[in-house]
Amino acid sequence: MLFKKLIRTVGRYKAQFISMIIMVALGIGIFLGFNIEWKTLEVNVAKAFEDTGFADYRIMNERGFSAADVEAIEKIEGVTAASRFLSVTVPRKESDDLLALTITENPAVSGFKVIEGEAYDSEDAEGLWISERYAKENDLSVGDTFTMVYKNIEFSGPIRGLVKSGEYLICLLQEGQLMPDYQKNGFVYISPAYMKRVIGITFYPQINVRSDLDKDTMIAKAEEALGKTYMVVDKELVTSYSEAHGEMEEGKTMAALLPVIFLAIAVLTMITTMHRISISEKTQIGTLKSLGFKDRRILRHYTTYGVFIGLIGTAIGVGLGFLIGYMFVNPHSVMGDYMDMEHWELHMPLYSIAVIVAINIFLILTTMYSVASMMKGTAAEALKPYAPKAMRRMWIENKKAWKNLSFATKWNIRDILRHKSRSFMTVFGIVSCMLILIASFGINDTLNSFIDDFFEKSMCYQNKITLDIEQASNADVDALIEKYDADWCAELGIQIGDNAYSMQVYSLDHGYYQFVKGHGEYISLPEDGVLICERIARKENLKVGDTVSVSVYGTSEKYDLKVVDIAKSISESIMLSKSYADNIGMNYQVNELFTNVMEVEDSPFISSSQSKQTVVDTFNSFIYIMFLMIAMLVIIAVILGVVVLYNLGIMSYAERYRELATLKVVGFKDRHISRILIDQNIWMTVLGVALGIPAGVGILKILLVMLAGDYELSLTITFTTYLISILLTFGVSFFVGLMVSRKNKKIDMVEALKVAE
């Protein structure tokens, strides 16, 4: 009997049950999907690093290390393994492709994993082990002959294996490159025996170390072991590690922020809806009690509804979550274009299971509480229809202005205040919808302004030429500057305290580069000091007028620089003019030219050239995953608005059924009643929009700080964003109000008014 009643009840309140299932599914799906995204990266990236022996530290010495040096490092307590290491960027013969030619003495440190072909042989003086991703993009196979050129020396041989390496998980070989191009960039490992055969000597400017020691301890012990101070770089500064973990942190931020909104709406929708269904079922509960059903049996019966909603919503939500996770993290996604990993299995954090279980328990408890409140007293008392609390006369009703209000306005004000929980949920749903729209479109506006500021207007050149500073003399560089009528930059690696940054010396006679102060605002290089980027200013607690001491990598040179202004920068940089650098006696070597000449001739002094459009295109690819998230969030925001407002509208209609019937009896036409209902929706929407705009701006500020702090973005929200967000929200509200108001035609006045008082 009770099972049949369950089926009938679900059919009677199908709109409410469907809306609750959708909200639970959306809440769990968004929450789980965003958590799957970062957890999948965390697990698979860690596996890629472990499988290939990714190094924790890199000890640098431009003059090279001896075998005795690496043995001394290996003896340090806390060091698992160490290896001398070399990586240089070289071109493929008769091509503009660039590859990282790499050698490690110990394949367990900064090595690789063979995906196809022969295992690594350190005594093989002929073979190459090449990036599997690059090989596939260029139709290369095991056994093919591959040739690279470095300083007029050819490195040629058969491809022994196709491999993946944690060192090149994100393969960025050119300065300023934001997105890997696996068709033109890759890596090749050769053995120490191969290097000795081709060059005749062995030279390793790096010792890569695997160790759990903290950085300060590692530096101290390395200095003690080697008897000299060398630059020690931890994995945090290596592109593959820092960028991969940056993606994970961004994913965690998104998972901790936006999905919580959906979960909150799902829970609040469940509470409100189940309470209203329980009120509507009060007479039915009384009937069951009068027929002899025990309270426990009735409670168990109605609790089944919560279980039913939770299980179906969870099943759909889990499926949706894994679908969302797969959309963003799979070998064919934008993330797959960014990272070169072997494994892409989906994973979710364990606490996600706990959250899902907690939500279901909460739904069941909510149902139990709502029904229990309707079962109080005897069967006769339970049979009485639910009577809302009597409203007290409001203070505004004593004012003269109240008398001038229309009947519809008075009726709506009283209804809103009489049903506060429903009114709150309506406003909350609209605020959430508006908040997500503003934040989502605002990210798009901010990224567009970033592209405009940094690429369209800051980069005033058309082509950037990277020089081979090991080949080019000062005279060669001067000749190239004159030939291409170029401005130039000299980049140096520097250290402030324990932190590594870059320092750039510019000569900008043609104005091919501008420095961004704020959105649409640019500043010139000072003649009596330096510009520092916002991140350095924040990390080092620097302000205008301070003096900052920097040490240049690979030298004993130190400089005290005066901070004249703070600018925005893509990289963590200190920027200064040629004249200021010359005045303080700084040593530098030009390594980049900026020109409007598009055709760059082959030269032994030029390692590569990169057009401005290529940089813009790579950045667009880099942020495409964020645009996908924006599109998904906008769609979900609209669905959220429709489901929440429709559910609440149906609840409101059911609660006011007798009142609406009374209005029809006294002569109100259907269109007049519809106008009253739509007016109330519009009021709620206006309030929700007014609260949602600042909430959306606030969420966007948090997202920019936590998601995109590395790009020093300036928050930008255009008028179009506000207009589209408002129109979408009002459109959803009006559409739902119209759908609900059409039900007025189905009101049976006689049946509605003969219900027992």
C-alpha positions in Angstrom: 0.0 0.0 0.0 2.7 2.5 1.0 4.7 1.6 -2.0 1.8 2.5 -4.3 1.3 5.7 -2.3 5.0 6.5 -2.9 4.5 6.1 -6.6 1.4 8.3 -6.6 3.1 11.0 -4.5 6.1 11.1 -6.8 3.8 11.5 -9.7 1.8 14.2 -8.0 4.9 16.2 -7.1 7.0 15.2 -10.1 8.1 18.8 -10.9 9.5 19.2 -7.4 11.1 15.7 -7.3 12.7 16.3 -10.8 14.0 19.7 -9.7 15.5 18.3 -6.5 17.2 15.4 -8.4 18.6 17.9 -11.0 19.9 20.2 -8.2 21.5 17.3 -6.3 23.0 16.0 -9.6 24.3 19.4 -10.6 25.7 20.1 -7.1 27.5 16.8 -6.9 28.5 16.8 -10.6 30.2 20.2 -10.5 31.8 19.5 -7.1 33.1 16.1 -8.2 34.1 17.2 -11.7 36.3 20.1 -10.5 37.9 17.9 -7.9 38.6 15.1 -10.4 40.4 17.6 -12.6 43.1 18.6 -10.1 43.3 15.1 -8.5 43.8 13.4 -11.8 46.7 15.8 -12.6 48.2 15.3 -9.1 48.2 11.5 -9.3 49.3 11.2 -13.0 51.9 14.0 -12.8 53.4 12.4 -9.7 53.6 9.0 -11.5 55.3 10.6 -14.5 57.9 12.3 -12.2 58.5 9.1 -10.2 58.7 6.8 -13.3 61.4 9.1 -14.9 63.3 10.1 -11.8 62.5 13.8 -11.8 65.1 15.6 -9.9 64.4 17.6 -6.7 67.5 19.9 -7.0 69.8 21.1 -9.7 73.3 22.3 -8.8 74.7 24.7 -11.5 78.2 25.4 -12.5 78.9 26.9 -16.0 82.5 25.5 -15.9 81.2 21.9 -15.4 81.4 19.3 -12.7 83.8 16.4 -12.3 83.0 12.7 -11.5 84.4 13.4 -8.0 81.9 16.2 -7.5 78.9 14.0 -8.2 80.3 11.3 -5.9 80.6 13.9 -3.1 77.0 14.8 -3.5 75.9 11.2 -3.5 77.5 10.7 -0.1 75.4 13.4 1.5 73.0 11.8 4.0 69.5 12.4 2.7 70.4 12.2 -1.0 68.8 9.3 -2.8 70.6 9.6 -6.1 72.6 12.1 -8.1 73.7 12.5 -11.7 75.7 14.8 -13.9 73.4 16.3 -16.4 73.4 18.3 -19.6 70.6 19.8 -21.7 71.0 22.2 -24.6 68.5 23.4 -27.2 69.5 22.5 -30.7 67.8 22.7 -34.1 66.9 19.7 -36.2 69.0 19.6 -39.4 67.5 21.6 -42.3 64.5 22.6 -40.1 63.4 25.2 -37.7 62.3 22.6 -35.2 64.0 22.9 -31.8 64.9 19.9 -29.5 66.4 19.6 -26.0 69.5 17.5 -26.5 69.9 15.8 -23.1 72.4 13.5 -21.3 72.2 12.1 -17.8 74.9 9.8 -16.5 72.4 8.1 -14.2 69.1 7.2 -15.9 67.4 7.0 -12.5 67.9 10.8 -12.2 66.2 13.1 -14.7 65.8 10.1 -17.1 63.0 8.8 -19.2 60.6 5.9 -19.7 60.6 4.0 -22.9 57.2 3.7 -24.5 58.2 1.9 -27.6 61.5 0.5 -28.8 64.7 -0.6 -27.1 65.7 -0.1 -23.5 68.3 2.6 -22.7 71.9 1.5 -23.0 74.5 3.9 -21.5 77.2 2.3 -23.7 75.3 2.8 -26.9 77.4 5.4 -28.8 75.1 5.6 -31.9 71.4 5.6 -30.8 68.9 8.3 -29.9 65.9 8.1 -27.6 63.4 10.7 -28.8 60.2 12.2 -27.5 57.3 10.0 -28.3 55.0 13.0 -28.7 57.3 14.8 -31.1 57.9 11.5 -33.1 54.2 10.9 -33.6 53.6 14.5 -34.7 56.4 14.2 -37.3 55.8 10.6 -38.4 59.0 9.3 -36.9 59.4 5.6 -36.0 61.9 3.4 -34.2 64.8 2.7 -36.6 64.5 6.0 -38.5 67.7 8.2 -38.7 67.4 11.6 -37.0 69.9 14.5 -37.2 70.5 17.6 -35.1 73.1 20.3 -35.4 74.9 22.0 -32.5 77.8 24.5 -33.2 78.2 22.9 -36.6 78.5 19.4 -35.0 76.0 16.9 -36.3 74.3 14.6 -33.8 72.9 11.9 -36.0 71.8 8.3 -35.5 69.0 5.7 -35.5 66.1 6.2 -33.2 66.4 3.4 -30.6 63.2 4.3 -28.7 60.3 6.6 -28.2 60.2 8.0 -24.7 58.5 10.3 -22.2 60.4 12.3 -19.6 59.3 14.2 -16.5 61.9 16.9 -17.2 59.9 17.8 -20.4 56.4 17.1 -19.1 55.7 20.6 -20.3 58.1 21.1 -23.2 58.7 24.9 -23.4 62.1 25.5 -25.2 61.9 29.2 -26.1 61.8 32.2 -23.9 58.3 33.6 -23.6 56.7 30.4 -25.0 53.4 29.8 -23.1 52.1 26.7 -24.9 54.1 23.7 -26.1 54.3 23.0 -29.8 54.9 19.3 -30.0 55.1 19.4 -33.8 58.1 21.7 -33.7 59.6 21.1 -30.2 60.7 17.9 -28.4 63.6 16.3 -26.7 66.3 13.7 -27.4 68.4 11.7 -25.0 71.8 10.4 -25.9 74.3 8.4 -23.8 77.5 9.7 -22.3 79.3 7.4 -24.7 77.6 9.1 -27.6 78.7 12.5 -26.4 82.3 11.4 -25.9 82.3 9.9 -29.4 81.0 13.0 -31.2 82.6 15.8 -29.1 85.6 13.9 -27.7 85.1 15.2 -24.2 82.5 15.1 -21.5 81.0 18.3 -20.1 78.2 18.5 -17.5 77.3 22.0 -16.1 74.6 20.5 -13.8 74.3 17.9 -11.0 70.7 16.8 -10.6 69.8 15.4 -7.2 66.9 13.4 -5.8 66.5 14.1 -2.1 63.9 14.8 0.5 66.1 17.5 2.2 64.7 21.0 2.4 66.4 23.6 0.3 68.4 25.4 3.0 69.8 22.0 4.2 70.6 20.9 0.7 72.5 24.2 -0.1 74.5 23.9 3.2 75.4 20.2 2.6 76.2 20.7 -1.0 78.5 23.6 -0.2 80.2 21.5 2.5 80.6 18.5 0.1 81.9 20.5 -2.8 83.9 23.0 -0.8 82.5 25.9 -2.8 79.2 27.7 -3.2 77.2 27.0 -6.3 73.7 28.0 -7.4 71.2 25.4 -6.2 67.8 25.4 -7.9 64.9 23.4 -6.5 62.2 21.8 -8.5 59.8 24.6 -7.8 61.6 26.7 -10.4 61.6 24.0 -13.1 58.9 24.7 -15.7 57.5 21.1 -15.8 57.0 21.1 -12.0 55.9 24.6 -11.4 53.5 24.8 -14.3 52.0 21.4 -13.6 51.5 22.2 -9.9 50.2 25.6 -10.8 47.4 23.9 -12.8 46.7 21.7 -9.8 46.4 24.7 -7.4 44.1 26.4 -9.9 41.9 23.3 -10.0 41.8 23.2 -6.2 40.8 26.8 -6.0 38.0 26.3 -8.5 36.9 23.2 -6.6 36.9 25.0 -3.3 34.9 28.0 -4.6 32.3 27.7 -7.3 31.2 24.1 -6.7 30.3 25.1 -3.1 27.7 27.5 -4.4 26.0 24.7 -6.4 26.1 22.4 -3.3 24.7 25.1 -1.1 21.8 25.7 -3.6 21.2 22.0 -3.9 21.0 21.6 -0.1 18.8 24.7 0.4 16.5 23.6 -2.4 16.1 20.2 -0.8 15.3 21.7 2.6 12.7 24.1 1.3 11.1 21.7 -1.1 10.8 18.8 1.3 9.4 21.1 3.9 6.7 22.3 1.5 5.9 18.7 0.3 5.6 17.7 3.9 3.1 20.5 4.5 1.1 19.5 1.5 1.1 15.9 2.7 0.0 16.8 6.2 -3.6 15.6 5.7 -2.3 12.4 4.1 0.0 11.9 7.2 -3.1 12.3 9.4 -5.0 9.8 7.4 -2.3 7.2 7.8 -2.2 7.8 11.5 -5.9 7.4 11.8 -5.7 4.1 9.9 -3.3 2.8 12.5 0.1 3.3 11.0 2.7 3.9 13.6 4.8 7.1 13.5 7.9 5.1 12.8 6.3 3.4 9.8 5.1 6.7 8.4 8.4 8.4 9.0 10.2 5.5 7.3 7.9 5.8 4.3 8.5 9.5 3.8 12.2 9.1 4.4 12.2 6.9 1.4 11.6 10.0 -0.7 14.8 11.5 0.5 16.7 8.3 -0.1 15.1 8.1 -3.6 16.1 11.6 -4.5 19.6 11.3 -3.0 20.4 8.0 -4.8 19.2 9.0 -8.2 20.7 12.5 -7.9 24.0 11.1 -6.7 24.2 8.5 -9.5 23.6 11.1 -12.2 25.9 13.6 -10.4 28.8 11.1 -10.2 28.4 10.3 -13.9 28.3 14.1 -14.7 31.3 14.6 -12.4 33.5 12.1 -14.3 32.3 13.5 -17.6 33.3 17.0 -16.6 36.6 15.7 -15.3 37.3 13.9 -18.5 36.3 16.9 -20.6 39.2 18.9 -19.1 41.8 16.1 -18.4 42.3 13.6 -21.2 45.1 13.1 -23.8 42.9 14.8 -26.5 41.9 17.8 -24.4 43.6 21.2 -24.0 45.4 19.8 -21.0 46.6 17.0 -23.2 48.0 19.5 -25.6 49.8 21.2 -22.6 51.2 18.1 -20.8 53.0 15.2 -22.3 52.1 12.3 -19.9 51.7 8.6 -20.4 48.8 8.1 -17.9 45.5 9.9 -17.9 43.4 7.7 -15.6 40.7 9.7 -13.7 41.0 10.0 -10.0 39.0 11.7 -7.3 40.1 12.8 -3.8 38.8 10.6 -1.0 37.1 13.5 0.8 34.8 13.8 -2.3 33.2 10.4 -1.2 32.8 11.7 2.3 31.1 14.9 1.0 28.7 12.9 -1.2 27.8 10.6 1.6 27.3 13.6 4.0 25.0 15.2 1.5 22.8 12.1 1.2 22.7 11.7 5.0 21.7 15.4 5.3 19.0 15.0 2.7 17.6 12.0 4.6 17.7 13.9 7.9 16.0 16.9 6.3 13.2 14.7 5.1 12.8 13.1 8.5 12.7 16.4 10.3 10.2 17.9 7.9 7.8 14.9 8.2 8.3 14.6 11.9 7.1 18.2 12.4 3.9 17.3 10.6 3.2 14.2 12.7 3.0 15.9 16.1 -0.1 15.4 18.1 -3.0 13.1 17.5 -4.4 11.8 14.3 -7.2 14.3 14.4 -4.8 17.2 14.8 -2.7 15.8 11.9 -5.8 15.7 9.7 -6.2 19.4 9.9 -4.7 21.3 6.9 -1.5 23.2 7.6 -2.2 26.8 8.6 0.5 29.3 8.1 1.4 31.6 10.9 -1.0 34.5 11.1 0.6 37.7 9.9 0.8 40.7 12.1 -0.2 44.0 10.7 2.9 45.6 9.2 4.1 49.0 10.2 3.9 50.2 6.6 0.2 49.4 6.5 -0.4 52.2 8.9 1.2 54.7 6.5 -0.7 56.8 4.1 1.4 55.5 1.2 0.2 52.0 1.8 -3.4 53.1 0.8 -2.1 54.4 -2.5 -0.6 51.0 -3.5 -2.5 48.8 -5.9 -4.1 45.6 -4.7 -1.5 43.5 -6.6 1.4 45.3 -4.9 -0.1 44.9 -1.4 -0.9 41.2 -2.1 2.7 40.5 -3.3 4.3 42.3 -0.3 2.2 40.3 2.2 2.9 37.0 0.3 6.7 37.7 0.3 6.8 38.4 4.0 4.4 35.5 4.8 6.6 33.0 3.1 10.1 34.2 4.0 11.9 30.9 3.4 10.6 30.7 -0.2 11.3 34.3 -0.8 14.9 33.9 0.5 15.5 30.9 -1.7 14.2 32.7 -4.7 16.5 35.6 -4.2 19.4 33.3 -3.3 18.9 31.4 -6.6 18.9 34.6 -8.6 22.0 35.9 -6.8 23.8 32.7 -7.5 22.9 32.7 -11.1 23.9 36.4 -11.5 27.1 35.8 -9.5 28.3 33.0 -11.8 27.4 34.9 -14.9 29.3 38.0 -13.8 32.3 36.0 -12.7 32.4 33.9 -15.8 32.0 36.7 -18.4 34.3 38.8 -16.2 37.1 36.3 -16.6 36.7 36.5 -20.3 36.8 40.3 -20.3 39.9 40.3 -18.0 41.7 37.9 -20.3 40.8 39.9 -23.4 42.1 43.0 -21.7 45.3 41.2 -20.8 45.9 40.1 -24.4 45.2 43.7 -25.5 47.5 45.2 -22.9 50.4 42.8 -23.2 50.3 41.5 -26.7 48.5 44.0 -28.9 49.9 47.2 -27.4 52.9 46.4 -25.2 54.5 44.3 -27.9 54.8 46.9 -30.7 57.2 44.7 -32.8 56.2 42.0 -35.3 59.0 39.6 -34.8 61.4 38.5 -32.0 64.8 37.1 -32.8 66.6 35.0 -30.3 70.4 35.0 -30.6 72.9 32.3 -30.0 75.0 34.1 -27.5 77.7 31.4 -27.5 78.3 31.9 -31.2 77.7 35.7 -31.6 80.3 38.2 -30.7 79.4 41.8 -29.9 80.3 42.9 -33.4 78.0 40.1 -34.8 75.2 41.3 -32.6 75.7 45.0 -33.6 75.5 43.9 -37.2 72.2 42.1 -36.7 70.7 45.0 -34.8 71.6 47.3 -37.7 70.4 44.8 -40.4 67.0 44.3 -38.8 66.7 47.9 -37.5 65.9 46.4 -34.1 65.5 47.2 -30.5 67.1 44.7 -28.1 67.0 43.1 -24.7 69.7 41.4 -22.6 68.3 38.9 -20.1 70.2 37.8 -16.9 69.2 35.3 -14.2 69.3 36.9 -10.8 68.7 36.0 -7.2 67.1 38.1 -4.4 67.7 36.3 -1.2 66.7 32.6 -2.0 64.3 33.6 -4.8 65.2 33.4 -8.5 64.0 36.0 -11.0 65.0 37.4 -14.3 66.5 40.9 -15.1 66.1 42.5 -18.5 68.2 45.3 -19.9 66.4 47.1 -22.8 67.4 49.5 -25.6 64.2 50.8 -27.1 65.2 53.5 -29.6 62.3 52.5 -31.9 59.7 52.0 -29.1 59.1 48.3 -30.0 58.2 47.5 -26.4 56.1 49.2 -23.8 55.7 48.5 -20.1 52.2 48.0 -18.6 51.3 50.0 -15.5 47.6 49.2 -15.5 44.8 48.5 -18.0 45.5 50.8 -20.9 48.2 52.6 -19.0 51.9 52.4 -20.0 55.2 53.7 -18.6 58.7 54.2 -19.9 61.9 52.8 -18.4 63.4 55.2 -15.9 66.9 56.5 -16.4 67.8 56.5 -12.7 66.5 53.1 -11.5 64.4 50.0 -12.4 60.9 48.8 -12.8 59.9 45.7 -10.8 56.9 43.6 -11.5 54.0 43.3 -9.0 54.9 39.8 -7.9 58.5 40.6 -7.0 57.2 43.7 -5.1 54.8 41.6 -3.2 57.1 38.7 -2.5 60.1 40.8 -1.5 58.0 43.5 0.3 59.4 46.3 -1.9 57.9 49.7 -2.7 58.8 52.7 -4.8 61.9 54.3 -3.5 63.4 51.2 -2.0 66.8 49.7 -3.0 67.0 46.1 -3.9 70.2 44.0 -3.9 70.5 41.4 -6.7 73.1 38.7 -7.4 73.7 37.6 -11.0 73.7 33.8 -11.6 77.0 32.3 -12.6 79.0 35.3 -11.5 80.1 37.0 -8.3 78.4 40.3 -9.4 76.0 42.1 -7.1 74.1 45.3 -7.8 72.0 47.6 -5.7 69.1 48.8 -7.7 66.7 51.7 -7.0 63.0 50.9 -7.4 61.5 53.8 -9.4 58.1 52.2 -10.2 56.1 49.0 -10.2 54.8 47.5 -13.4 52.9 44.5 -14.6 54.8 41.7 -16.3 54.2 38.2 -17.8 57.3 36.9 -16.0 58.8 37.7 -12.6 61.2 40.4 -13.9 63.2 43.5 -13.0 63.4 45.8 -16.0 66.0 48.6 -16.6 67.3 50.7 -19.4 70.7 50.4 -21.2 71.8 53.7 -19.9 71.1 52.9 -16.3 72.8 49.5 -16.7 75.9 51.2 -18.2 75.9 53.8 -15.4 76.1 51.1 -12.7 78.7 49.1 -14.6 76.5 46.1 -15.2 77.8 43.3 -17.5 75.3 41.9 -20.0 75.0 40.2 -23.4 72.2 41.0 -25.9 70.1 37.8 -26.5 66.9 39.1 -28.1 66.0 41.5 -30.9 62.7 43.2 -31.6 62.0 44.1 -35.2 59.2 44.7 -37.7 61.0 42.6 -40.3 59.1 39.4 -40.8 61.6 37.4 -42.9 64.6 36.4 -40.9 67.5 34.9 -42.8 69.4 31.9 -41.6 72.4 32.8 -39.6 74.8 30.9 -37.2 74.2 33.7 -34.7 70.4 33.3 -34.6 68.9 30.4 -32.7 65.2 31.1 -33.5 62.7 33.7 -34.4 59.1 34.1 -33.2 56.4 36.3 -34.6 54.2 38.3 -32.4 51.1 36.5 -33.8 52.6 33.2 -32.8 52.9 34.4 -29.2 49.3 35.6 -29.2 48.1 32.2 -30.7 50.0 30.2 -28.1 48.5 32.3 -25.3 45.0 31.8 -26.7 45.6 28.1 -26.7 47.0 28.3 -23.2 43.8 29.9 -21.8 41.4 28.0 -23.9 40.7 25.6 -21.0 39.5 28.5 -19.0 37.2 29.6 -21.8 35.7 26.0 -21.7 35.1 26.4 -18.0 33.4 29.7 -18.6 31.1 28.3 -21.2 30.2 25.4 -19.0 29.6 27.6 -16.0 27.3 29.9 -18.0 25.2 27.0 -19.2 25.0 25.6 -15.7 24.1 29.0 -14.3 21.2 29.3 -16.7 20.0 25.7 -15.9 20.4 26.5 -12.2 18.3 29.6 -12.5 15.5 27.8 -14.5 15.4 24.8 -12.1 15.5 26.8 -8.9 13.0 29.4 -9.9 10.6 26.9 -11.5 10.7 24.7 -8.5 10.0 27.6 -6.2 7.4 28.9 -8.6 5.5 25.6 -8.5 5.8 25.5 -4.7 4.4 29.1 -4.5 1.6 28.1 -6.9 0.7 25.1 -4.7 0.8 27.2 -1.5 -1.4 29.9 -3.0 -3.8 27.6 -4.8 -6.8 28.6 -2.7 -5.8 32.2 -2.7 -5.6 32.2 -6.5 -8.9 30.4 -6.7 -10.4 33.1 -4.5 -9.1 35.8 -6.8 -10.8 34.1 -9.7 -14.1 33.8 -7.8 -14.1 37.5 -7.1 -13.6 38.3 -10.7 -9.9 38.5 -11.5 -9.1 37.4 -15.0 -6.3 34.9 -15.7 -4.1 37.6 -17.2 -4.5 39.8 -14.1 -3.5 36.9 -11.8 -0.5 36.1 -14.1 0.6 39.7 -13.9 0.5 39.6 -10.1 2.7 36.4 -10.1 5.1 37.7 -12.7 5.4 41.1 -10.9 6.5 39.2 -7.7 9.1 37.3 -9.8 10.4 40.6 -11.2 10.7 42.1 -7.7 12.7 39.1 -6.6 14.9 39.3 -9.7 15.7 43.0 -9.2 16.8 42.3 -5.7 18.8 39.3 -6.7 20.5 41.1 -9.5 21.3 44.1 -7.2 23.0 41.7 -4.8 24.5 39.4 -7.4 26.5 42.1 -9.2 28.8 43.0 -6.3 28.9 39.3 -5.3 30.1 38.4 -8.8 32.7 41.1 -8.8 33.9 39.9 -5.4 34.2 36.3 -6.5 36.0 37.4 -9.7 38.6 39.3 -7.5 39.2 36.1 -5.5 39.5 34.0 -8.7 42.0 36.4 -10.2 44.2 36.4 -7.1 44.1 32.6 -6.6 43.9 31.4 -10.3 45.9 33.9 -12.3 48.2 35.7 -9.9 51.2 34.7 -12.1 49.9 36.9 -14.9 49.2 40.1 -12.9 45.8 40.5 -14.5 43.8 43.7 -14.1 40.2 43.0 -13.2 38.1 44.1 -16.1 34.3 43.9 -16.5 32.7 45.5 -19.5 29.3 47.1 -19.8 28.4 44.3 -22.2 29.0 41.7 -19.5 26.8 43.5 -17.0 24.1 43.9 -19.7 24.2 40.2 -20.9 24.2 38.9 -17.3 21.2 41.1 -16.3 19.3 40.2 -19.5 19.9 36.5 -19.1 18.9 36.5 -15.5 15.7 38.5 -16.1 15.0 36.4 -19.2 15.2 33.2 -17.1 13.0 34.8 -14.4 10.4 36.0 -16.8 10.4 32.7 -18.7 9.9 30.7 -15.5 7.2 33.2 -14.2 5.3 32.8 -17.5 5.4 29.0 -17.3 4.1 29.0 -13.8 1.4 31.7 -14.4 -0.1 29.6 -17.2 -1.2 27.1 -14.6 -3.8 29.6 -13.5 -6.1 28.4 -16.3 -6.2 24.9 -14.6 -7.5 26.1 -11.2 -10.7 24.3 -10.2 -12.4 27.0 -8.1 -15.0 24.8 -6.5 -12.5 22.0 -5.5 -10.0 24.6 -4.2 -12.6 26.4 -2.0 -14.3 23.5 -0.5 -11.2 22.3 1.4 -11.9 22.0 5.1 -10.9 25.0 7.2 
